[in-house]
Amino acid sequence: FFSVLLWLGDMSGRKTLQDIWPQLEAGVTQVIKRQNEGFPLEDWMKIFTLVHDHCTGGSDLPSRTHNGAHFGGEDLYFRLMAFLEDYMHELLANTESYMGTDLLIYYKQEWERFISSMGKVDRMFNYLNRHWIKRESGNSKKEVYEIYPLGLVLWRDHLFKHLRERLTSALLELIEKERNGEQIDTSLVKSVINCYVSLGLTKEKPQETSLVIYKNGFEEELLHQTEVYYTQESSQFIITNTVVDYTKKVEARLAEENRRVDQYLHHDTRPELISRCETVLIKRHQEALWQEIPQLLQDEKVEDLARMYQLLSCVPNGLAPLRNELEKHVQSEGLKAAERVIEEAEKDPKIYVEALFAVIRRYHDLVSGPFVNDSGFVAALDKACRRFINDTSVAKKVGIKGPSRTPELLARYADRLLKKSAKNPEEAEMEQTLTNVMTVFKYIEEKDVFMTFYSKSLAKRLIQGTSASEDIESNMIAKLKSACGFEYTAKLQKMFTDISVSRDLQDNFKTFVSNLSVNLGCDFSVLVLTSGSWPLTPPTTNFNIPKELTQCETQFQQYYTKQFVGRKLHWLHQQSKGELKSCGFANKSVYTFQCSTYQMGILLLFNEKSRLNYVDIRESTQLVDDVLKGTLKTLLKVRVLLCDPKLSADNPKLTEKHRFAVNPNFKSTRLKININIRPESERASDREHTIGGIDDDRRLQIQAAIVRIMKMRRELAHQSLLAEVLAQLRPRFNPKIPLIKKCIDMLIEKEYLERAPDRKDFYHYLA
């Protein structure tokens, strides 16, 4: 619209600035000083035309040309600038009567009126902006602005600079009132602060604003006042209140300062403002906060700990004491939990494992919740759990020596879970329980101990058919494989393969026997197990199987030899079991005894003789004395057999003089009775033997690791060899340095290694 009007001006008359300025001045005065009265469109058209004609037609100054066109305007530019300067002086004089909030209110009104009117004046003098000012602003020697930025520069230089200290003081006074809990007009503060930002324009980039005025004129004072205010408040508050109340106060104050930035401060102020607050409120009082941490952990004040974490994370190294206290506290709580249940754990490992897991879960929830899974706190929790789970001092207090009890008890607990029982949990609960077992397993350092006991119990479950579910067994093995790798569970997988193959073998054997029309005389099943994969030991005694079972064993031997040429079977009678039906008791009942093969061998002898002495039984079964005496004692304990003379506390041992007979008065409330119960002394002996076997296995593993390393390196320094051995074996167990040194000496004796002639701490590979 205005561009069309531009051509309607009177081009015939040549008027000087002196002629047109009164009209221009009147228009500008109307817009700036009497804005609320409005400005008619007709007057707009006149002023716009006057500016156009003056810039393109005539001037009382020497004319200039630019690309063939005649442009004036310098005189008009400076006349307008002088008018605006006078207006600034007028406003400055008016502020003398205002102070504090009244000054801010007056300043805000005049500032908002001025920037609004300058937008209109800028449009009035648009032709001056587009031509003369545009050309002259390219001259680096002159400070020329477009009309709107010119107004801001004049406001800054002739009004704001004289009022800055009074304005800043009034703003800070209002902010302090708000910090003291009083209500203030935040829009007033925001408007004045925005003025600080808007006045930061420069000649190089007049359309952009920098924060120089805002930072130098306001922000520095604000930061200083904030530091002084909170220094005084925090010092007084922490003396008269608890540390927890102080942390709540600090949390509220930091939230207030963030909200203050959002409401009326420039967003660039936030980092430095919050940093100053954190330094004053947290860093200067962090010692007091640190001292409160142990009590918060002891009382399990989760909300207060979360707040403590958030505050201390704001200052450098503020979290280190919290991490350290968490680590010490978790370790202490774990040891206390283990100590409370260690005596009962021997009978019921579930109590022990669940007590350990309860500690892990409780503090895992703390780390994942209030401590937001901070990597440092996760590491501290892991370290603490590893310490109390692998601690041996608790077991020593109740007289149990040796390695940590956790691997063995965890394996026994897993055995109870995976064994058939009326108390087995549902599938979903079982999955969660196994996950809990793996959580404890993760922290075990002596994973080889766990595997030794676990593989023994798995072998027993598979041989005796007492697994609750093959799917659950496979799931557990998959979890172990995921945690420790394929090699760790390779033998377990092979055990399952053997069971599967044995089923097919059993079916084929039945077909074989059926085709021969042979009557075995009993139900017979057999498992063929790979010797290197199962944790089974050869029998420690000879044994003559009963003649009732000879046919079964002979027929299977023939079948297997025919099917697999070159393979050799070793019968593990100590792992075998069977059922015997018995009658002839005084109560006329028929009982079924579930018994070991050794027990079967002894009991079947009484089909031929009613009384047998010790020597007769030994010669018939060929069992060695230790095994024979142990087996006879189990039969005496369940009162299936009687002996003469009777055993007593004074005479507890069996001798060659003892005679045995079936107890005619035997009775039981059950018709099917498991008499294959091993004595407690035998179990203790087995545990000691297993622990001893673990030590032997470790020596072999250390030697194998040394040979692997030296074969690859060819030569290596002593300390480097120790480091590599530790790194290789730590996933299985923590080898002791003296044991590694002993294994090195053994390999030197075996001529796998030699010490370097010129350096005794250096080794060469020989083999």
LOTOR-408336 format. One line per 4 residues: number of its first residue (from 1); their letters; for each residue x, y, z of C-alpha. Coordinates in steps of 0.2 Angstrom, whole numbers, plus 5000, padded with zeros to 4 digits. Example, Ala and Ser with C-alpha at 12.3 -4.5 7.8 and 13.67 -1.06 7.14 Angstrom:
BEGIN
1 = AS = 5062,4978,5039; 5068,4995,5036
END
This chain:
BEGIN
1 = FFSV = 5000,5000,5000; 5014,5012,5005; 5024,5007,4990; 5010,5013,4978
5 = LLWL = 5008,5029,4988; 5026,5032,4986; 5023,5037,4968; 5009,5049,4972
9 = GDMS = 5020,5062,4979; 5022,5079,4972; 5038,5079,4962; 5037,5097,4956
13 = GRKT = 5041,5106,4972; 5058,5105,4980; 5057,5107,4998; 5071,5108,5011
17 = LQDI = 5072,5099,5027; 5069,5115,5036; 5052,5116,5026; 5046,5098,5030
21 = WPQL = 5053,5095,5048; 5039,5103,5057; 5027,5091,5049; 5038,5076,5052
25 = EAGV = 5042,5082,5070; 5023,5084,5074; 5020,5066,5067; 5034,5058,5077
29 = TQVI = 5029,5067,5093; 5011,5061,5090; 5017,5043,5089; 5030,5043,5103
33 = KRQN = 5022,5055,5116; 5003,5053,5112; 5002,5036,5106; 4985,5033,5114
37 = EGFP = 4977,5046,5104; 4980,5037,5088; 4987,5042,5071; 4976,5045,5055
41 = LEDW = 4980,5036,5039; 4980,5052,5030; 4994,5059,5041; 5004,5042,5039
45 = MKIF = 5003,5045,5020; 5009,5063,5021; 5024,5059,5032; 5029,5044,5021
49 = TLVH = 5028,5055,5006; 5038,5069,5014; 5052,5056,5018; 5052,5049,5001
53 = DHCT = 5053,5065,4992; 5066,5072,5003; 5077,5056,5001; 5075,5056,4982
57 = GGSD = 5072,5074,4977; 5080,5088,4986; 5091,5092,5001; 5099,5107,5008
61 = LPSR = 5115,5097,5009; 5126,5093,4994; 5118,5079,4984; 5125,5062,4981
65 = THNG = 5123,5049,4968; 5123,5030,4969; 5122,5020,4954; 5115,5034,4944
69 = AHFG = 5101,5038,4957; 5100,5053,4968; 5098,5050,4986; 5098,5061,5001
73 = GEDL = 5094,5059,5020; 5109,5062,5031; 5102,5079,5037; 5085,5070,5041
77 = YFRL = 5094,5056,5050; 5103,5067,5062; 5088,5079,5064; 5078,5063,5070
81 = MAFL = 5092,5057,5081; 5093,5074,5089; 5074,5074,5093; 5076,5057,5101
85 = EDYM = 5090,5062,5111; 5080,5077,5118; 5066,5065,5122; 5078,5054,5132
89 = HELL = 5084,5068,5142; 5065,5073,5145; 5062,5055,5152; 5078,5055,5162
93 = ANTE = 5072,5071,5171; 5055,5063,5175; 5064,5048,5184; 5071,5059,5197
97 = SYMG = 5055,5058,5208; 5054,5039,5207; 5063,5026,5218; 5063,5007,5220
101 = TDLL = 5047,4998,5213; 5040,5015,5207; 5055,5018,5196; 5053,5000,5189
105 = IYYK = 5035,5003,5185; 5038,5020,5177; 5053,5013,5167; 5043,4998,5161
109 = QEWE = 5029,5009,5155; 5040,5021,5146; 5051,5007,5139; 5036,4997,5132
113 = RFIS = 5028,5013,5125; 5045,5018,5117; 5049,5001,5108; 5031,5001,5102
117 = SMGK = 5031,5018,5095; 5049,5016,5088; 5042,5002,5077; 5030,5014,5069
121 = VDRM = 5043,5027,5067; 5054,5014,5059; 5040,5011,5046; 5038,5030,5043
125 = FNYL = 5056,5032,5039; 5057,5015,5029; 5063,5024,5013; 5077,5031,5023
129 = NRHW = 5082,5014,5030; 5081,5006,5013; 5092,5018,5004; 5103,5031,5013
133 = IKRE = 5105,5022,5029; 5108,5005,5020; 5122,5014,5010; 5130,5023,5024
137 = SGNS = 5130,5008,5037; 5142,4999,5025; 5155,5013,5030; 5165,5006,5045
141 = KKEV = 5170,5024,5050; 5152,5029,5053; 5141,5023,5067; 5124,5023,5057
145 = YEIY = 5109,5012,5062; 5092,5009,5055; 5079,5019,5064; 5072,5006,5076
149 = PLGL = 5090,5000,5082; 5094,5019,5082; 5081,5022,5095; 5087,5007,5106
153 = VLWR = 5105,5014,5105; 5099,5031,5110; 5089,5024,5124; 5104,5015,5130
157 = DHLF = 5116,5029,5129; 5106,5043,5135; 5094,5036,5147; 5098,5018,5153
161 = KHLR = 5116,5021,5157; 5111,5034,5169; 5098,5023,5177; 5106,5006,5177
165 = ERLT = 5112,5006,5195; 5096,5012,5202; 5086,4999,5191; 5098,4985,5196
169 = SALL = 5096,4989,5214; 5077,4990,5213; 5077,4973,5204; 5088,4965,5217
173 = ELIE = 5077,4971,5230; 5062,4963,5223; 5071,4947,5220; 5077,4947,5238
177 = KERN = 5059,4950,5244; 5053,4935,5234; 5067,4924,5242; 5060,4930,5259
181 = GEQI = 5043,4923,5254; 5034,4939,5248; 5024,4941,5233; 5031,4952,5219
185 = DTSL = 5026,4957,5201; 5036,4945,5191; 5030,4952,5175; 5037,4969,5180
189 = VKSV = 5054,4961,5184; 5054,4951,5167; 5050,4966,5157; 5064,4977,5164
193 = INCY = 5076,4962,5163; 5071,4960,5144; 5076,4978,5142; 5094,4974,5148
197 = VSLG = 5095,4960,5135; 5087,4971,5121; 5100,4985,5123; 5115,4974,5120
201 = LTKE = 5115,4978,5101; 5131,4982,5092; 5135,4992,5075; 5142,4976,5067
205 = KPQE = 5126,4966,5070; 5112,4979,5074; 5098,4966,5071; 5106,4954,5084
209 = TSLV = 5108,4957,5103; 5122,4951,5114; 5121,4949,5133; 5135,4961,5137
213 = IYKN = 5123,4974,5145; 5113,4961,5154; 5128,4952,5161; 5139,4967,5166
217 = GFEE = 5124,4977,5172; 5113,4965,5181; 5119,4947,5181; 5135,4950,5190
221 = ELLH = 5126,4959,5204; 5113,4946,5205; 5126,4932,5207; 5135,4941,5221
225 = QTEV = 5119,4945,5230; 5113,4927,5228; 5130,4921,5236; 5129,4933,5250
229 = YYTQ = 5110,4929,5254; 5112,4910,5254; 5128,4910,5264; 5120,4919,5278
233 = ESSQ = 5104,4909,5277; 5112,4892,5276; 5124,4895,5290; 5110,4900,5302
237 = FIIT = 5098,4886,5296; 5110,4871,5298; 5114,4876,5316; 5096,4877,5321
241 = NTVV = 5089,4862,5311; 5093,4844,5307; 5103,4839,5292; 5088,4831,5284
245 = DYTK = 5078,4847,5286; 5093,4856,5279; 5093,4845,5263; 5074,4848,5261
249 = KVEA = 5077,4867,5262; 5092,4866,5250; 5081,4856,5238; 5067,4869,5239
253 = RLAE = 5079,4883,5236; 5087,4876,5221; 5069,4872,5214; 5065,4891,5217
257 = ENRR = 5080,4897,5208; 5077,4886,5193; 5059,4892,5193; 5065,4910,5195
261 = VDQY = 5075,4908,5179; 5060,4901,5170; 5049,4915,5175; 5060,4931,5172
265 = LHHD = 5079,4929,5171; 5088,4925,5155; 5091,4907,5152; 5110,4909,5150
269 = TRPE = 5110,4914,5169; 5104,4897,5174; 5121,4887,5174; 5131,4900,5184
273 = LISR = 5117,4905,5196; 5113,4886,5200; 5132,4883,5202; 5134,4897,5214
277 = CETV = 5119,4891,5224; 5126,4873,5224; 5143,4879,5230; 5136,4889,5245
281 = LIKR = 5122,4877,5250; 5130,4860,5247; 5149,4861,5245; 5152,4872,5260
285 = HQEA = 5141,4861,5271; 5146,4844,5263; 5155,4838,5278; 5139,4839,5288
289 = LWQE = 5129,4830,5275; 5142,4816,5274; 5141,4813,5292; 5123,4810,5291
293 = IPQL = 5124,4796,5278; 5128,4781,5289; 5112,4785,5300; 5101,4787,5284
297 = LQDE = 5107,4770,5278; 5105,4762,5294; 5087,4769,5296; 5084,4765,5277
301 = KVED = 5077,4783,5274; 5075,4780,5255; 5067,4797,5252; 5081,4806,5261
305 = LARM = 5095,4796,5253; 5087,4800,5236; 5088,4819,5241; 5106,4817,5248
309 = YQLL = 5111,4809,5231; 5104,4822,5221; 5112,4836,5231; 5129,4828,5232
313 = SCVP = 5129,4824,5214; 5129,4843,5211; 5147,4846,5218; 5164,4838,5212
317 = NGLA = 5168,4822,5222; 5152,4824,5233; 5146,4807,5230; 5162,4798,5234
321 = PLRN = 5159,4797,5253; 5141,4791,5250; 5147,4777,5239; 5160,4772,5252
325 = ELEK = 5147,4772,5266; 5135,4762,5255; 5148,4749,5252; 5153,4747,5270
329 = HVQS = 5135,4747,5275; 5130,4733,5263; 5145,4722,5267; 5140,4724,5286
333 = EGLK = 5122,4720,5283; 5126,4705,5272; 5138,4698,5285; 5125,4700,5299
337 = AAER = 5112,4692,5288; 5124,4677,5285; 5129,4676,5303; 5110,4675,5309
341 = VIEE = 5107,4660,5298; 5123,4651,5296; 5120,4637,5309; 5103,4633,5302
345 = AEKD = 5110,4634,5284; 5118,4617,5286; 5101,4609,5287; 5091,4621,5276
349 = PKIY = 5102,4630,5263; 5086,4639,5257; 5087,4650,5273; 5105,4655,5270
353 = VEAL = 5102,4659,5251; 5086,4669,5254; 5094,4679,5268; 5109,4684,5256
357 = FAVI = 5097,4688,5241; 5086,4698,5253; 5101,4709,5256; 5106,4710,5238
361 = RRYH = 5088,4714,5232; 5085,4728,5246; 5101,4737,5241; 5098,4734,5222
365 = DLVS = 5082,4743,5224; 5090,4757,5233; 5104,4759,5219; 5091,4757,5205
369 = GPFV = 5079,4769,5213; 5086,4784,5223; 5103,4782,5216; 5097,4780,5198
373 = NDSG = 5108,4766,5193; 5123,4777,5195; 5138,4767,5188; 5148,4771,5203
377 = FVAA = 5135,4765,5215; 5132,4749,5205; 5150,4745,5206; 5150,4749,5225
381 = LDKA = 5135,4737,5228; 5144,4723,5217; 5160,4725,5227; 5151,4724,5244
385 = CRRF = 5140,4709,5239; 5155,4700,5232; 5164,4703,5249; 5150,4697,5261
389 = INDT = 5145,4682,5249; 5163,4676,5248; 5168,4679,5266; 5174,4664,5276
393 = SVAK = 5174,4673,5294; 5155,4669,5297; 5157,4650,5294; 5173,4650,5305
397 = KVGI = 5163,4657,5320; 5153,4641,5320; 5168,4630,5318; 5166,4627,5299
401 = KGPS = 5183,4629,5290; 5188,4629,5272; 5182,4640,5258; 5167,4651,5258
405 = RTPE = 5151,4641,5261; 5140,4651,5249; 5145,4641,5233; 5141,4624,5241
409 = LLAR = 5125,4630,5250; 5119,4638,5234; 5122,4622,5224; 5112,4612,5238
413 = YADR = 5098,4625,5237; 5097,4623,5218; 5097,4605,5220; 5081,4606,5232
417 = LLKK = 5073,4617,5219; 5076,4606,5204; 5072,4590,5213; 5054,4582,5213
421 = SAKN = 5044,4588,5228; 5027,4592,5233; 5033,4609,5238; 5040,4614,5221
425 = PEEA = 5034,4631,5216; 5024,4635,5200; 5033,4638,5184; 5033,4657,5184
429 = EMEQ = 5038,4657,5203; 5052,4644,5199; 5059,4655,5185; 5060,4670,5197
433 = TLTN = 5068,4659,5210; 5081,4652,5198; 5084,4670,5193; 5087,4674,5211
437 = VMTV = 5099,4660,5212; 5109,4667,5198; 5109,4684,5206; 5119,4677,5221
441 = FKYI = 5129,4666,5209; 5135,4681,5200; 5145,4687,5215; 5153,4670,5219
445 = EEKD = 5171,4670,5216; 5174,4652,5218; 5163,4646,5204; 5172,4630,5202
449 = VFMT = 5166,4625,5220; 5148,4628,5215; 5150,4618,5199; 5158,4604,5208
453 = FYSK = 5143,4602,5220; 5130,4607,5207; 5137,4594,5194; 5136,4580,5208
457 = SLAK = 5119,4584,5213; 5113,4585,5195; 5121,4568,5191; 5112,4561,5206
461 = RLIQ = 5095,4568,5200; 5098,4562,5183; 5103,4544,5188; 5089,4543,5201
465 = GTSA = 5076,4551,5190; 5072,4564,5203; 5072,4580,5192; 5056,4590,5193
469 = SEDI = 5057,4594,5175; 5070,4592,5161; 5065,4609,5154; 5068,4618,5171
473 = ESNM = 5085,4609,5172; 5089,4615,5154; 5084,4632,5158; 5096,4632,5173
477 = IAKL = 5110,4626,5163; 5106,4640,5150; 5108,4653,5163; 5124,4646,5169
481 = KSAC = 5131,4645,5151; 5125,4663,5149; 5135,4669,5165; 5151,4659,5162
485 = GFEY = 5152,4653,5144; 5150,4636,5135; 5165,4628,5143; 5158,4630,5160
489 = TAKL = 5143,4620,5156; 5149,4608,5143; 5150,4593,5154; 5132,4597,5160
493 = QKMF = 5126,4597,5143; 5135,4580,5139; 5126,4572,5155; 5109,4577,5147
497 = TDIS = 5114,4569,5131; 5120,4553,5139; 5102,4552,5148; 5094,4554,5131
501 = VSRD = 5105,4541,5122; 5102,4529,5137; 5083,4530,5134; 5085,4524,5116
505 = LQDN = 5098,4511,5122; 5086,4504,5134; 5072,4503,5122; 5083,4494,5110
509 = FKTF = 5089,4482,5123; 5071,4477,5128; 5069,4473,5109; 5085,4463,5109
513 = VSNL = 5079,4453,5125; 5062,4450,5118; 5069,4443,5102; 5080,4431,5111
517 = SVNL = 5065,4426,5122; 5075,4428,5138; 5067,4430,5154; 5077,4443,5165
521 = GCDF = 5068,4439,5181; 5065,4457,5185; 5062,4474,5178; 5079,4480,5173
525 = SVLV = 5085,4498,5167; 5102,4504,5163; 5111,4521,5160; 5127,4521,5150
529 = LTSG = 5137,4537,5155; 5152,4545,5147; 5166,4543,5160; 5174,4560,5157
533 = SWPL = 5158,4570,5159; 5150,4563,5175; 5157,4568,5192; 5157,4549,5197
537 = TPPT = 5171,4539,5205; 5175,4521,5202; 5169,4509,5216; 5181,4507,5231
541 = TNFN = 5176,4489,5233; 5173,4473,5224; 5155,4467,5224; 5147,4450,5219
545 = IPKE = 5130,4455,5212; 5116,4443,5218; 5113,4429,5207; 5095,4436,5204
549 = LTQC = 5103,4450,5194; 5117,4441,5185; 5106,4437,5170; 5102,4455,5168
553 = ETQF = 5120,4461,5169; 5126,4447,5157; 5113,4450,5144; 5116,4469,5143
557 = QQYY = 5135,4466,5143; 5133,4455,5127; 5121,4467,5119; 5132,4482,5122
561 = TKQF = 5148,4474,5116; 5139,4468,5100; 5132,4486,5097; 5148,4496,5101
565 = VGRK = 5164,4487,5097; 5179,4493,5107; 5170,4501,5121; 5172,4495,5138
569 = LHWL = 5158,4495,5152; 5163,4498,5170; 5148,4494,5182; 5145,4507,5196
573 = HQQS = 5136,4497,5208; 5138,4510,5222; 5126,4522,5211; 5113,4508,5207
577 = KGEL = 5097,4505,5217; 5082,4493,5216; 5066,4488,5225; 5064,4472,5235
581 = KSCG = 5047,4464,5240; 5048,4456,5257; 5036,4445,5266; 5036,4433,5281
585 = FANK = 5035,4446,5295; 5024,4443,5310; 5011,4456,5304; 5009,4447,5288
589 = SVYT = 5012,4463,5278; 5021,4464,5262; 5033,4478,5261; 5043,4485,5246
593 = FQCS = 5060,4491,5251; 5069,4504,5240; 5087,4500,5243; 5105,4502,5236
597 = TYQM = 5112,4487,5226; 5124,4484,5241; 5109,4482,5252; 5100,4471,5240
601 = GILL = 5115,4460,5239; 5115,4458,5258; 5096,4456,5260; 5094,4443,5246
605 = LFNE = 5107,4432,5256; 5093,4429,5269; 5082,4420,5257; 5094,4405,5259
609 = KSRL = 5099,4407,5277; 5089,4414,5292; 5105,4419,5301; 5122,4425,5294
613 = NYVD = 5138,4430,5303; 5148,4445,5298; 5162,4434,5289; 5148,4425,5279
617 = IRES = 5141,4441,5272; 5158,4448,5268; 5163,4432,5258; 5147,4432,5249
621 = TQLV = 5146,4450,5244; 5165,4453,5243; 5162,4470,5250; 5177,4478,5259
625 = DDVL = 5175,4481,5278; 5171,4500,5278; 5158,4498,5265; 5150,4482,5272
629 = KGTL = 5149,4490,5290; 5142,4506,5283; 5128,4496,5273; 5124,4484,5288
633 = KTLL = 5122,4499,5300; 5109,4507,5288; 5099,4491,5288; 5101,4490,5307
637 = KVRV = 5095,4508,5309; 5079,4505,5300; 5077,4488,5310; 5075,4477,5295
641 = LLCD = 5090,4467,5302; 5094,4463,5320; 5112,4459,5326; 5119,4449,5340
645 = PKLS = 5127,4456,5351; 5117,4472,5350; 5126,4489,5346; 5126,4501,5360
649 = ADNP = 5134,4518,5365; 5148,4507,5374; 5149,4495,5360; 5145,4505,5343
653 = KLTE = 5157,4495,5331; 5153,4480,5321; 5166,4465,5322; 5168,4448,5314
657 = KHRF = 5159,4441,5329; 5142,4449,5325; 5128,4438,5319; 5113,4445,5309
661 = AVNP = 5095,4440,5306; 5079,4447,5298; 5069,4456,5311; 5052,4446,5311
665 = NFKS = 5043,4460,5320; 5047,4473,5308; 5033,4485,5305; 5030,4501,5297
669 = TRLK = 5015,4513,5293; 5020,4513,5275; 5021,4498,5263; 5034,4506,5252
673 = ININ = 5049,4511,5262; 5066,4520,5257; 5080,4512,5267; 5094,4519,5256
677 = IRPE = 5098,4532,5268; 5116,4537,5269; 5123,4541,5287; 5128,4559,5291
681 = SERA = 5146,4554,5294; 5147,4547,5276; 5140,4564,5269; 5153,4574,5279
685 = SDRE = 5167,4562,5273; 5160,4565,5255; 5161,4584,5257; 5179,4583,5263
689 = HTIG = 5183,4572,5249; 5175,4584,5237; 5184,4599,5244; 5200,4590,5242
693 = GIDD = 5196,4586,5224; 5193,4604,5221; 5211,4608,5227; 5218,4595,5216
697 = DRRL = 5208,4601,5201; 5214,4619,5204; 5232,4614,5203; 5229,4605,5187
701 = QIQA = 5220,4621,5180; 5234,4632,5185; 5247,4621,5177; 5237,4620,5161
705 = AIVR = 5235,4639,5161; 5253,4642,5164; 5258,4630,5149; 5245,4638,5138
709 = IMKM = 5252,4655,5141; 5270,4650,5140; 5267,4640,5124; 5260,4656,5116
713 = RREL = 5273,4668,5123; 5288,4657,5123; 5296,4668,5136; 5289,4679,5150
717 = AHQS = 5294,4688,5166; 5288,4681,5182; 5276,4695,5187; 5268,4695,5169
721 = LLAE = 5265,4677,5170; 5256,4679,5187; 5245,4693,5180; 5240,4682,5165
725 = VLAQ = 5237,4667,5175; 5226,4677,5187; 5216,4685,5172; 5213,4668,5164
729 = LRPR = 5207,4659,5180; 5198,4673,5189; 5181,4669,5181; 5182,4651,5189
733 = FNPK = 5191,4655,5205; 5204,4666,5213; 5220,4657,5213; 5232,4661,5227
737 = IPLI = 5249,4667,5223; 5259,4654,5233; 5249,4640,5224; 5254,4648,5207
741 = KKCI = 5272,4649,5212; 5271,4630,5218; 5264,4625,5201; 5277,4635,5192
745 = DMLI = 5290,4625,5201; 5281,4609,5197; 5282,4613,5179; 5300,4617,5180
749 = EKEY = 5303,4600,5188; 5293,4592,5174; 5304,4601,5161; 5290,4611,5154
753 = LERA = 5298,4628,5159; 5315,4633,5164; 5322,4649,5172; 5332,4660,5161
757 = PDRK = 5351,4658,5166; 5354,4677,5167; 5337,4682,5174; 5330,4672,5188
761 = DFYH = 5313,4680,5187; 5311,4676,5168; 5305,4659,5161; 5307,4650,5145
765 = YLA = 5295,4637,5137; 5304,4620,5134; 5291,4607,5130
END
